[in-house]
């Protein structure tokens, strides 16, 4: 099975079929990741409202550190670069904190809770 850089016309059909199969799998995984992130953010929005109602700080550095350590260990077990996993979680944590800060500000200003 050889390929050519001149376009897909010279590529073995078996290679194209395998490429399509793999890309379909990647597309399914991407969809699952998006849905899982949506569910995660629904839960973190609820946490943000609970924190705001009880005047708790938007960030919890101790929990964040535990979660990063936990995710790094999970990544190592899964043969995924732990540094990448940490960067990914830090990105998510930053977004969650931003949401929690907005919820706390809205709560302090008497704005009604947004639908989650």
N, C-alpha and C positions, 0 to 999 in steps of 0.2 A: 504494500500500500504506500504509494508515493504521492506527494503533493507537489503542486506547482505554484509559484508566486504570481502566475498570470491571471488568476481568478478561479472561481469555483468550477468552471467548465472542465478543467483538467484534473479535478480531484476525484479520486476513486469514490463511487457512490456509497460504498461501505463506510468510508471515512465520514462522509457527509451525514449518513444515517446515525453514526455514533455521535457525531458532533451535535446533531439535533436532539438525540436522546439525552445527552448530558446537559445541554442548554435547557431543555424542558424541565429536567430535575432541578437545575439551578433556579429557574423561574418559580417553581413550586416552593422551594426553600425560601426564596425572597418573599413570596406572598405570605408564608407562614411567619417569617420574621416580622413583617409589617403588622400582621394581626396580633402577634404576641406583644409587640411594643405598644400597640393600641390598648391591649388589656392591661399591660403594666402601667401605662399612664392613667388609665381609669382608676386604678388602685391608688396611685400616688396622688391623684387629685383629691381623693377621699382623705388621704393622710394630710394633705395640705389644709383641707377644711377643718379637720379635727385639730390640727396644730393651731390654726388661726383662732378657732373657738376657745381654745384653752391658753392662748397667748404663749405658745411654745415657739422657739426659734425655727425659721424655715430650714436651716441646715442642722445636721447632726454629725459633726466630724468623726466622732467615735464609731458610730454605725457605718459611716462611709468607709472608714479605714478597715473595719471588719469585713464589709462587703467586697472591697478591693482584694483583700487577702484571700477571701473565700473564692472569688472569681478567678484569681491567678492560679489557685490550686486546681480548680475545675479545668481551667485551660490547659494546665500542664498534663493533667490526667487525660484530656481529650486530644493531646498532641497539637494544641493550638498555642501560638506564641503568647505567653503570659503578658508581655508588654503591650501587645495589640489588644488583648482582652481588657487590660487596665485602661488603656486610652479610650476604648469603646465605652466602658462603664463610666469613666470620668465625664465623657460627653453627655451621657444620659443623666448622670447626677447633676451636672450643671444645669441642664434643662429642667429637671425636677425642682431644683432650688429656685430657679427663675419663676416657675409656676407657683411655688409656695410663697415666694415673696409677693407676687401679684395678688394671690388669694389673701394674704395677711393684710396687704395695703387696702384691698377692697373691703375687707372685713372692718378694718380700723376706720374707714371712711363711710361705713354704713351701707355700702353697696350690697345688694342681694347676691347670694351665691350663684355663680353661673352653673348652668346645667352641665353635668359631667357625662 
